[in-house]
Amino acid sequence: MFNQNQLSLLAIENDFQPFDVISFVFTSNPLIRHYLIFERINDYGEVIAYANFQALKCDPRTGPREVSTKVFNYFLSLGIQDIIHHPFQGDEIEAQKAFYRLQSSINNPAEYKLTSWNCEHFANYVQTGVAQSYQVQKGALAAAALAAFGCTSDNSTVKTASWIGLLFAGGLAIREMFRA
């Protein structure tokens, strides 16, 4: 299991830079990841990062904000299988735009929404300017596939619910794919 010191060492060893995205892969469910925007390591050796998340017992706020040590410890206590580094690819001008997007998101926070403004939407928006979530896209496609399977049912209730689910999940997947 990772702790704050190991995370700081990982950031130093891998030369994390401002606006790099860090994603946590959880041990309990490796299909779900949590995304953060790396800013720096402070004078106490702690990682300073920003994320968009729902209210937690240890932090009742919602929306984009700096991740406190208490919140980091909460995420790390969930069991981290892996930490993936997504380096920022922009030049100095792109870094200024990323800084503006970060500050704008924090100063005018939008409400956290799992399917349209989650931690991955936020991280991608700050890093690239496009609020996109590949997790939502993949989940919607999987839901659409299950719904399509249900559309072949002989039960009219299952068939109707499956068609509704297929339309919703398909629309969600298409929206995510064409956000760029």
PyMOL CGO cylinders between C-alpha atoms (Angstrom):
from pymol import cmd
from pymol.cgo import CYLINDER

trace = [
    CYLINDER, 0.00, 0.00, 0.00, 1.25, 3.48, -0.87, 0.3, 1, 1, 1, 1, 1, 1,
    CYLINDER, 1.25, 3.48, -0.87, 1.60, 6.25, 1.66, 0.3, 1, 1, 1, 1, 1, 1,
    CYLINDER, 1.60, 6.25, 1.66, 2.26, 10.00, 1.31, 0.3, 1, 1, 1, 1, 1, 1,
    CYLINDER, 2.26, 10.00, 1.31, 6.06, 9.55, 1.62, 0.3, 1, 1, 1, 1, 1, 1,
    CYLINDER, 6.06, 9.55, 1.62, 6.10, 6.90, -1.11, 0.3, 1, 1, 1, 1, 1, 1,
    CYLINDER, 6.10, 6.90, -1.11, 3.97, 9.12, -3.32, 0.3, 1, 1, 1, 1, 1, 1,
    CYLINDER, 3.97, 9.12, -3.32, 6.43, 11.99, -2.83, 0.3, 1, 1, 1, 1, 1, 1,
    CYLINDER, 6.43, 11.99, -2.83, 9.37, 9.72, -3.66, 0.3, 1, 1, 1, 1, 1, 1,
    CYLINDER, 9.37, 9.72, -3.66, 7.57, 8.46, -6.75, 0.3, 1, 1, 1, 1, 1, 1,
    CYLINDER, 7.57, 8.46, -6.75, 6.99, 12.07, -7.85, 0.3, 1, 1, 1, 1, 1, 1,
    CYLINDER, 6.99, 12.07, -7.85, 10.68, 12.90, -7.35, 0.3, 1, 1, 1, 1, 1, 1,
    CYLINDER, 10.68, 12.90, -7.35, 11.98, 9.74, -9.02, 0.3, 1, 1, 1, 1, 1, 1,
    CYLINDER, 11.98, 9.74, -9.02, 9.70, 10.22, -12.04, 0.3, 1, 1, 1, 1, 1, 1,
    CYLINDER, 9.70, 10.22, -12.04, 10.27, 13.98, -12.24, 0.3, 1, 1, 1, 1, 1, 1,
    CYLINDER, 10.27, 13.98, -12.24, 6.58, 14.89, -11.97, 0.3, 1, 1, 1, 1, 1, 1,
    CYLINDER, 6.58, 14.89, -11.97, 5.97, 18.39, -13.32, 0.3, 1, 1, 1, 1, 1, 1,
    CYLINDER, 5.97, 18.39, -13.32, 3.11, 20.86, -12.84, 0.3, 1, 1, 1, 1, 1, 1,
    CYLINDER, 3.11, 20.86, -12.84, -0.07, 19.78, -14.67, 0.3, 1, 1, 1, 1, 1, 1,
    CYLINDER, -0.07, 19.78, -14.67, 1.00, 16.15, -14.91, 0.3, 1, 1, 1, 1, 1, 1,
    CYLINDER, 1.00, 16.15, -14.91, -1.93, 13.85, -14.22, 0.3, 1, 1, 1, 1, 1, 1,
    CYLINDER, -1.93, 13.85, -14.22, -1.58, 11.13, -11.61, 0.3, 1, 1, 1, 1, 1, 1,
    CYLINDER, -1.58, 11.13, -11.61, -4.13, 8.31, -11.59, 0.3, 1, 1, 1, 1, 1, 1,
    CYLINDER, -4.13, 8.31, -11.59, -4.59, 5.87, -8.72, 0.3, 1, 1, 1, 1, 1, 1,
    CYLINDER, -4.59, 5.87, -8.72, -5.60, 2.32, -9.59, 0.3, 1, 1, 1, 1, 1, 1,
    CYLINDER, -5.60, 2.32, -9.59, -7.45, 0.90, -6.60, 0.3, 1, 1, 1, 1, 1, 1,
    CYLINDER, -7.45, 0.90, -6.60, -6.74, -2.60, -5.30, 0.3, 1, 1, 1, 1, 1, 1,
    CYLINDER, -6.74, -2.60, -5.30, -10.42, -3.24, -4.56, 0.3, 1, 1, 1, 1, 1, 1,
    CYLINDER, -10.42, -3.24, -4.56, -11.51, -2.37, -8.10, 0.3, 1, 1, 1, 1, 1, 1,
    CYLINDER, -11.51, -2.37, -8.10, -8.75, -1.96, -10.71, 0.3, 1, 1, 1, 1, 1, 1,
    CYLINDER, -8.75, -1.96, -10.71, -11.31, -0.80, -13.31, 0.3, 1, 1, 1, 1, 1, 1,
    CYLINDER, -11.31, -0.80, -13.31, -11.91, 2.43, -11.39, 0.3, 1, 1, 1, 1, 1, 1,
    CYLINDER, -11.91, 2.43, -11.39, -9.24, 5.11, -11.20, 0.3, 1, 1, 1, 1, 1, 1,
    CYLINDER, -9.24, 5.11, -11.20, -9.00, 8.42, -9.39, 0.3, 1, 1, 1, 1, 1, 1,
    CYLINDER, -9.00, 8.42, -9.39, -7.29, 11.30, -11.22, 0.3, 1, 1, 1, 1, 1, 1,
    CYLINDER, -7.29, 11.30, -11.22, -5.31, 14.19, -9.75, 0.3, 1, 1, 1, 1, 1, 1,
    CYLINDER, -5.31, 14.19, -9.75, -3.46, 17.17, -11.19, 0.3, 1, 1, 1, 1, 1, 1,
    CYLINDER, -3.46, 17.17, -11.19, 0.07, 17.36, -9.75, 0.3, 1, 1, 1, 1, 1, 1,
    CYLINDER, 0.07, 17.36, -9.75, 1.33, 20.82, -8.79, 0.3, 1, 1, 1, 1, 1, 1,
    CYLINDER, 1.33, 20.82, -8.79, 4.48, 20.37, -6.72, 0.3, 1, 1, 1, 1, 1, 1,
    CYLINDER, 4.48, 20.37, -6.72, 6.08, 18.89, -3.62, 0.3, 1, 1, 1, 1, 1, 1,
    CYLINDER, 6.08, 18.89, -3.62, 5.93, 21.37, -0.74, 0.3, 1, 1, 1, 1, 1, 1,
    CYLINDER, 5.93, 21.37, -0.74, 8.66, 22.23, 1.79, 0.3, 1, 1, 1, 1, 1, 1,
    CYLINDER, 8.66, 22.23, 1.79, 7.44, 19.40, 4.04, 0.3, 1, 1, 1, 1, 1, 1,
    CYLINDER, 7.44, 19.40, 4.04, 7.85, 16.79, 1.31, 0.3, 1, 1, 1, 1, 1, 1,
    CYLINDER, 7.85, 16.79, 1.31, 4.12, 16.45, 0.68, 0.3, 1, 1, 1, 1, 1, 1,
    CYLINDER, 4.12, 16.45, 0.68, 2.57, 16.23, -2.76, 0.3, 1, 1, 1, 1, 1, 1,
    CYLINDER, 2.57, 16.23, -2.76, 0.33, 19.20, -3.59, 0.3, 1, 1, 1, 1, 1, 1,
    CYLINDER, 0.33, 19.20, -3.59, -2.32, 18.19, -6.09, 0.3, 1, 1, 1, 1, 1, 1,
    CYLINDER, -2.32, 18.19, -6.09, -5.85, 19.07, -7.17, 0.3, 1, 1, 1, 1, 1, 1,
    CYLINDER, -5.85, 19.07, -7.17, -8.82, 16.85, -7.91, 0.3, 1, 1, 1, 1, 1, 1,
    CYLINDER, -8.82, 16.85, -7.91, -12.54, 16.90, -8.45, 0.3, 1, 1, 1, 1, 1, 1,
    CYLINDER, -12.54, 16.90, -8.45, -14.48, 14.60, -6.14, 0.3, 1, 1, 1, 1, 1, 1,
    CYLINDER, -14.48, 14.60, -6.14, -17.67, 14.13, -4.20, 0.3, 1, 1, 1, 1, 1, 1,
    CYLINDER, -17.67, 14.13, -4.20, -18.04, 14.99, -0.55, 0.3, 1, 1, 1, 1, 1, 1,
    CYLINDER, -18.04, 14.99, -0.55, -16.22, 12.56, 1.76, 0.3, 1, 1, 1, 1, 1, 1,
    CYLINDER, -16.22, 12.56, 1.76, -16.48, 11.96, 5.49, 0.3, 1, 1, 1, 1, 1, 1,
    CYLINDER, -16.48, 11.96, 5.49, -13.05, 13.60, 5.86, 0.3, 1, 1, 1, 1, 1, 1,
    CYLINDER, -13.05, 13.60, 5.86, -13.91, 16.50, 3.50, 0.3, 1, 1, 1, 1, 1, 1,
    CYLINDER, -13.91, 16.50, 3.50, -17.60, 17.45, 3.07, 0.3, 1, 1, 1, 1, 1, 1,
    CYLINDER, -17.60, 17.45, 3.07, -17.01, 19.81, 0.12, 0.3, 1, 1, 1, 1, 1, 1,
    CYLINDER, -17.01, 19.81, 0.12, -17.65, 18.78, -3.47, 0.3, 1, 1, 1, 1, 1, 1,
    CYLINDER, -17.65, 18.78, -3.47, -16.03, 19.83, -6.73, 0.3, 1, 1, 1, 1, 1, 1,
    CYLINDER, -16.03, 19.83, -6.73, -12.47, 20.72, -7.79, 0.3, 1, 1, 1, 1, 1, 1,
    CYLINDER, -12.47, 20.72, -7.79, -10.08, 21.63, -4.98, 0.3, 1, 1, 1, 1, 1, 1,
    CYLINDER, -10.08, 21.63, -4.98, -6.65, 21.08, -3.48, 0.3, 1, 1, 1, 1, 1, 1,
    CYLINDER, -6.65, 21.08, -3.48, -6.30, 17.58, -2.09, 0.3, 1, 1, 1, 1, 1, 1,
    CYLINDER, -6.30, 17.58, -2.09, -5.53, 17.84, 1.62, 0.3, 1, 1, 1, 1, 1, 1,
    CYLINDER, -5.53, 17.84, 1.62, -3.22, 15.41, 3.44, 0.3, 1, 1, 1, 1, 1, 1,
    CYLINDER, -3.22, 15.41, 3.44, -6.32, 14.00, 5.15, 0.3, 1, 1, 1, 1, 1, 1,
    CYLINDER, -6.32, 14.00, 5.15, -7.96, 13.29, 1.77, 0.3, 1, 1, 1, 1, 1, 1,
    CYLINDER, -7.96, 13.29, 1.77, -4.71, 11.85, 0.34, 0.3, 1, 1, 1, 1, 1, 1,
    CYLINDER, -4.71, 11.85, 0.34, -4.52, 9.53, 3.32, 0.3, 1, 1, 1, 1, 1, 1,
    CYLINDER, -4.52, 9.53, 3.32, -8.14, 8.52, 2.78, 0.3, 1, 1, 1, 1, 1, 1,
    CYLINDER, -8.14, 8.52, 2.78, -7.51, 7.63, -0.88, 0.3, 1, 1, 1, 1, 1, 1,
    CYLINDER, -7.51, 7.63, -0.88, -4.29, 5.82, 0.00, 0.3, 1, 1, 1, 1, 1, 1,
    CYLINDER, -4.29, 5.82, 0.00, -6.11, 3.85, 2.74, 0.3, 1, 1, 1, 1, 1, 1,
    CYLINDER, -6.11, 3.85, 2.74, -8.44, 2.41, 0.10, 0.3, 1, 1, 1, 1, 1, 1,
    CYLINDER, -8.44, 2.41, 0.10, -5.52, 0.40, -1.20, 0.3, 1, 1, 1, 1, 1, 1,
    CYLINDER, -5.52, 0.40, -1.20, -3.60, 1.56, -4.24, 0.3, 1, 1, 1, 1, 1, 1,
    CYLINDER, -3.60, 1.56, -4.24, -2.53, -1.15, -6.66, 0.3, 1, 1, 1, 1, 1, 1,
    CYLINDER, -2.53, -1.15, -6.66, -0.68, 1.21, -8.97, 0.3, 1, 1, 1, 1, 1, 1,
    CYLINDER, -0.68, 1.21, -8.97, -0.07, 4.89, -9.66, 0.3, 1, 1, 1, 1, 1, 1,
    CYLINDER, -0.07, 4.89, -9.66, 0.04, 5.93, -13.31, 0.3, 1, 1, 1, 1, 1, 1,
    CYLINDER, 0.04, 5.93, -13.31, 1.81, 9.09, -14.46, 0.3, 1, 1, 1, 1, 1, 1,
    CYLINDER, 1.81, 9.09, -14.46, 0.40, 10.99, -17.44, 0.3, 1, 1, 1, 1, 1, 1,
    CYLINDER, 0.40, 10.99, -17.44, 2.95, 13.74, -18.25, 0.3, 1, 1, 1, 1, 1, 1,
    CYLINDER, 2.95, 13.74, -18.25, 1.82, 17.18, -19.35, 0.3, 1, 1, 1, 1, 1, 1,
    CYLINDER, 1.82, 17.18, -19.35, 2.67, 17.53, -23.06, 0.3, 1, 1, 1, 1, 1, 1,
    CYLINDER, 2.67, 17.53, -23.06, 2.35, 21.28, -23.57, 0.3, 1, 1, 1, 1, 1, 1,
    CYLINDER, 2.35, 21.28, -23.57, 4.82, 24.12, -23.93, 0.3, 1, 1, 1, 1, 1, 1,
    CYLINDER, 4.82, 24.12, -23.93, 4.97, 27.25, -21.73, 0.3, 1, 1, 1, 1, 1, 1,
    CYLINDER, 4.97, 27.25, -21.73, 1.91, 28.80, -23.41, 0.3, 1, 1, 1, 1, 1, 1,
    CYLINDER, 1.91, 28.80, -23.41, -0.07, 25.58, -22.90, 0.3, 1, 1, 1, 1, 1, 1,
    CYLINDER, -0.07, 25.58, -22.90, 1.10, 25.50, -19.26, 0.3, 1, 1, 1, 1, 1, 1,
    CYLINDER, 1.10, 25.50, -19.26, -0.29, 29.02, -18.79, 0.3, 1, 1, 1, 1, 1, 1,
    CYLINDER, -0.29, 29.02, -18.79, -3.61, 27.89, -20.27, 0.3, 1, 1, 1, 1, 1, 1,
    CYLINDER, -3.61, 27.89, -20.27, -3.60, 24.82, -17.99, 0.3, 1, 1, 1, 1, 1, 1,
    CYLINDER, -3.60, 24.82, -17.99, -2.94, 27.09, -14.98, 0.3, 1, 1, 1, 1, 1, 1,
    CYLINDER, -2.94, 27.09, -14.98, -5.84, 29.32, -16.00, 0.3, 1, 1, 1, 1, 1, 1,
    CYLINDER, -5.84, 29.32, -16.00, -8.16, 26.30, -16.41, 0.3, 1, 1, 1, 1, 1, 1,
    CYLINDER, -8.16, 26.30, -16.41, -7.11, 24.98, -13.00, 0.3, 1, 1, 1, 1, 1, 1,
    CYLINDER, -7.11, 24.98, -13.00, -7.67, 28.31, -11.26, 0.3, 1, 1, 1, 1, 1, 1,
    CYLINDER, -7.67, 28.31, -11.26, -10.96, 28.88, -13.08, 0.3, 1, 1, 1, 1, 1, 1,
    CYLINDER, -10.96, 28.88, -13.08, -12.22, 25.43, -12.08, 0.3, 1, 1, 1, 1, 1, 1,
    CYLINDER, -12.22, 25.43, -12.08, -11.32, 25.97, -8.44, 0.3, 1, 1, 1, 1, 1, 1,
    CYLINDER, -11.32, 25.97, -8.44, -12.60, 29.55, -8.20, 0.3, 1, 1, 1, 1, 1, 1,
    CYLINDER, -12.60, 29.55, -8.20, -15.87, 28.75, -10.03, 0.3, 1, 1, 1, 1, 1, 1,
    CYLINDER, -15.87, 28.75, -10.03, -16.43, 25.10, -9.14, 0.3, 1, 1, 1, 1, 1, 1,
    CYLINDER, -16.43, 25.10, -9.14, -18.98, 23.12, -11.07, 0.3, 1, 1, 1, 1, 1, 1,
    CYLINDER, -18.98, 23.12, -11.07, -20.90, 20.45, -9.20, 0.3, 1, 1, 1, 1, 1, 1,
    CYLINDER, -20.90, 20.45, -9.20, -19.31, 17.00, -9.29, 0.3, 1, 1, 1, 1, 1, 1,
    CYLINDER, -19.31, 17.00, -9.29, -21.26, 14.67, -11.59, 0.3, 1, 1, 1, 1, 1, 1,
    CYLINDER, -21.26, 14.67, -11.59, -20.15, 11.11, -12.20, 0.3, 1, 1, 1, 1, 1, 1,
    CYLINDER, -20.15, 11.11, -12.20, -21.05, 11.06, -15.89, 0.3, 1, 1, 1, 1, 1, 1,
    CYLINDER, -21.05, 11.06, -15.89, -20.21, 14.62, -16.96, 0.3, 1, 1, 1, 1, 1, 1,
    CYLINDER, -20.21, 14.62, -16.96, -17.78, 16.25, -14.49, 0.3, 1, 1, 1, 1, 1, 1,
    CYLINDER, -17.78, 16.25, -14.49, -15.82, 13.67, -12.50, 0.3, 1, 1, 1, 1, 1, 1,
    CYLINDER, -15.82, 13.67, -12.50, -12.15, 13.55, -11.49, 0.3, 1, 1, 1, 1, 1, 1,
    CYLINDER, -12.15, 13.55, -11.49, -11.05, 12.35, -14.95, 0.3, 1, 1, 1, 1, 1, 1,
    CYLINDER, -11.05, 12.35, -14.95, -13.08, 15.05, -16.75, 0.3, 1, 1, 1, 1, 1, 1,
    CYLINDER, -13.08, 15.05, -16.75, -11.43, 17.65, -14.50, 0.3, 1, 1, 1, 1, 1, 1,
    CYLINDER, -11.43, 17.65, -14.50, -7.87, 16.30, -14.92, 0.3, 1, 1, 1, 1, 1, 1,
    CYLINDER, -7.87, 16.30, -14.92, -8.21, 16.06, -18.71, 0.3, 1, 1, 1, 1, 1, 1,
    CYLINDER, -8.21, 16.06, -18.71, -9.79, 19.52, -18.87, 0.3, 1, 1, 1, 1, 1, 1,
    CYLINDER, -9.79, 19.52, -18.87, -6.94, 21.13, -16.94, 0.3, 1, 1, 1, 1, 1, 1,
    CYLINDER, -6.94, 21.13, -16.94, -4.27, 19.25, -18.87, 0.3, 1, 1, 1, 1, 1, 1,
    CYLINDER, -4.27, 19.25, -18.87, -5.72, 19.49, -22.41, 0.3, 1, 1, 1, 1, 1, 1,
    CYLINDER, -5.72, 19.49, -22.41, -8.72, 21.81, -22.40, 0.3, 1, 1, 1, 1, 1, 1,
    CYLINDER, -8.72, 21.81, -22.40, -11.13, 18.92, -23.15, 0.3, 1, 1, 1, 1, 1, 1,
    CYLINDER, -11.13, 18.92, -23.15, -13.29, 17.58, -20.30, 0.3, 1, 1, 1, 1, 1, 1,
    CYLINDER, -13.29, 17.58, -20.30, -13.39, 13.91, -21.24, 0.3, 1, 1, 1, 1, 1, 1,
    CYLINDER, -13.39, 13.91, -21.24, -13.62, 10.68, -19.27, 0.3, 1, 1, 1, 1, 1, 1,
    CYLINDER, -13.62, 10.68, -19.27, -12.53, 7.44, -20.86, 0.3, 1, 1, 1, 1, 1, 1,
    CYLINDER, -12.53, 7.44, -20.86, -13.89, 5.58, -17.82, 0.3, 1, 1, 1, 1, 1, 1,
    CYLINDER, -13.89, 5.58, -17.82, -17.38, 6.96, -18.52, 0.3, 1, 1, 1, 1, 1, 1,
    CYLINDER, -17.38, 6.96, -18.52, -16.96, 6.18, -22.21, 0.3, 1, 1, 1, 1, 1, 1,
    CYLINDER, -16.96, 6.18, -22.21, -15.98, 2.56, -21.53, 0.3, 1, 1, 1, 1, 1, 1,
    CYLINDER, -15.98, 2.56, -21.53, -18.69, 2.14, -18.90, 0.3, 1, 1, 1, 1, 1, 1,
    CYLINDER, -18.69, 2.14, -18.90, -21.33, 3.52, -21.24, 0.3, 1, 1, 1, 1, 1, 1,
    CYLINDER, -21.33, 3.52, -21.24, -20.21, 1.22, -24.03, 0.3, 1, 1, 1, 1, 1, 1,
    CYLINDER, -20.21, 1.22, -24.03, -20.33, -1.78, -21.68, 0.3, 1, 1, 1, 1, 1, 1,
    CYLINDER, -20.33, -1.78, -21.68, -23.82, -0.75, -20.51, 0.3, 1, 1, 1, 1, 1, 1,
    CYLINDER, -23.82, -0.75, -20.51, -24.90, -0.32, -24.13, 0.3, 1, 1, 1, 1, 1, 1,
    CYLINDER, -24.90, -0.32, -24.13, -23.62, -3.81, -24.94, 0.3, 1, 1, 1, 1, 1, 1,
    CYLINDER, -23.62, -3.81, -24.94, -25.56, -5.30, -22.01, 0.3, 1, 1, 1, 1, 1, 1,
    CYLINDER, -25.56, -5.30, -22.01, -28.66, -3.36, -22.98, 0.3, 1, 1, 1, 1, 1, 1,
    CYLINDER, -28.66, -3.36, -22.98, -28.33, -4.54, -26.58, 0.3, 1, 1, 1, 1, 1, 1,
    CYLINDER, -28.33, -4.54, -26.58, -28.21, -8.11, -25.33, 0.3, 1, 1, 1, 1, 1, 1,
    CYLINDER, -28.21, -8.11, -25.33, -31.40, -7.46, -23.32, 0.3, 1, 1, 1, 1, 1, 1,
    CYLINDER, -31.40, -7.46, -23.32, -33.12, -6.14, -26.46, 0.3, 1, 1, 1, 1, 1, 1,
    CYLINDER, -33.12, -6.14, -26.46, -33.21, -9.73, -27.74, 0.3, 1, 1, 1, 1, 1, 1,
    CYLINDER, -33.21, -9.73, -27.74, -35.27, -10.88, -24.76, 0.3, 1, 1, 1, 1, 1, 1,
    CYLINDER, -35.27, -10.88, -24.76, -38.73, -12.37, -25.24, 0.3, 1, 1, 1, 1, 1, 1,
    CYLINDER, -38.73, -12.37, -25.24, -39.94, -10.48, -22.16, 0.3, 1, 1, 1, 1, 1, 1,
    CYLINDER, -39.94, -10.48, -22.16, -41.44, -7.17, -23.34, 0.3, 1, 1, 1, 1, 1, 1,
    CYLINDER, -41.44, -7.17, -23.34, -40.62, -5.35, -20.08, 0.3, 1, 1, 1, 1, 1, 1,
    CYLINDER, -40.62, -5.35, -20.08, -36.97, -6.41, -20.27, 0.3, 1, 1, 1, 1, 1, 1,
    CYLINDER, -36.97, -6.41, -20.27, -36.88, -5.52, -23.96, 0.3, 1, 1, 1, 1, 1, 1,
    CYLINDER, -36.88, -5.52, -23.96, -38.35, -2.02, -23.38, 0.3, 1, 1, 1, 1, 1, 1,
    CYLINDER, -38.35, -2.02, -23.38, -36.00, -1.30, -20.46, 0.3, 1, 1, 1, 1, 1, 1,
    CYLINDER, -36.00, -1.30, -20.46, -33.08, -2.56, -22.53, 0.3, 1, 1, 1, 1, 1, 1,
    CYLINDER, -33.08, -2.56, -22.53, -33.93, -0.26, -25.44, 0.3, 1, 1, 1, 1, 1, 1,
    CYLINDER, -33.93, -0.26, -25.44, -34.16, 2.71, -23.06, 0.3, 1, 1, 1, 1, 1, 1,
    CYLINDER, -34.16, 2.71, -23.06, -30.85, 1.71, -21.47, 0.3, 1, 1, 1, 1, 1, 1,
    CYLINDER, -30.85, 1.71, -21.47, -29.27, 1.25, -24.89, 0.3, 1, 1, 1, 1, 1, 1,
    CYLINDER, -29.27, 1.25, -24.89, -30.33, 4.72, -26.02, 0.3, 1, 1, 1, 1, 1, 1,
    CYLINDER, -30.33, 4.72, -26.02, -29.11, 6.35, -22.80, 0.3, 1, 1, 1, 1, 1, 1,
    CYLINDER, -29.11, 6.35, -22.80, -25.78, 4.49, -22.64, 0.3, 1, 1, 1, 1, 1, 1,
    CYLINDER, -25.78, 4.49, -22.64, -25.16, 4.90, -26.35, 0.3, 1, 1, 1, 1, 1, 1,
    CYLINDER, -25.16, 4.90, -26.35, -25.85, 8.63, -26.14, 0.3, 1, 1, 1, 1, 1, 1,
    CYLINDER, -25.85, 8.63, -26.14, -23.52, 8.96, -23.16, 0.3, 1, 1, 1, 1, 1, 1,
    CYLINDER, -23.52, 8.96, -23.16, -20.75, 7.07, -24.96, 0.3, 1, 1, 1, 1, 1, 1,
    CYLINDER, -20.75, 7.07, -24.96, -21.17, 9.15, -28.11, 0.3, 1, 1, 1, 1, 1, 1,
    CYLINDER, -21.17, 9.15, -28.11, -21.09, 12.40, -26.11, 0.3, 1, 1, 1, 1, 1, 1,
    CYLINDER, -21.09, 12.40, -26.11, -17.82, 11.37, -24.45, 0.3, 1, 1, 1, 1, 1, 1,
    CYLINDER, -17.82, 11.37, -24.45, -16.23, 10.27, -27.72, 0.3, 1, 1, 1, 1, 1, 1,
    CYLINDER, -16.23, 10.27, -27.72, -16.97, 13.55, -29.48, 0.3, 1, 1, 1, 1, 1, 1,
    CYLINDER, -16.97, 13.55, -29.48, -16.10, 16.02, -26.70, 0.3, 1, 1, 1, 1, 1, 1,
    CYLINDER, -16.10, 16.02, -26.70, -12.79, 16.80, -28.36, 0.3, 1, 1, 1, 1, 1, 1,
]
cmd.load_cgo(trace, "trace")
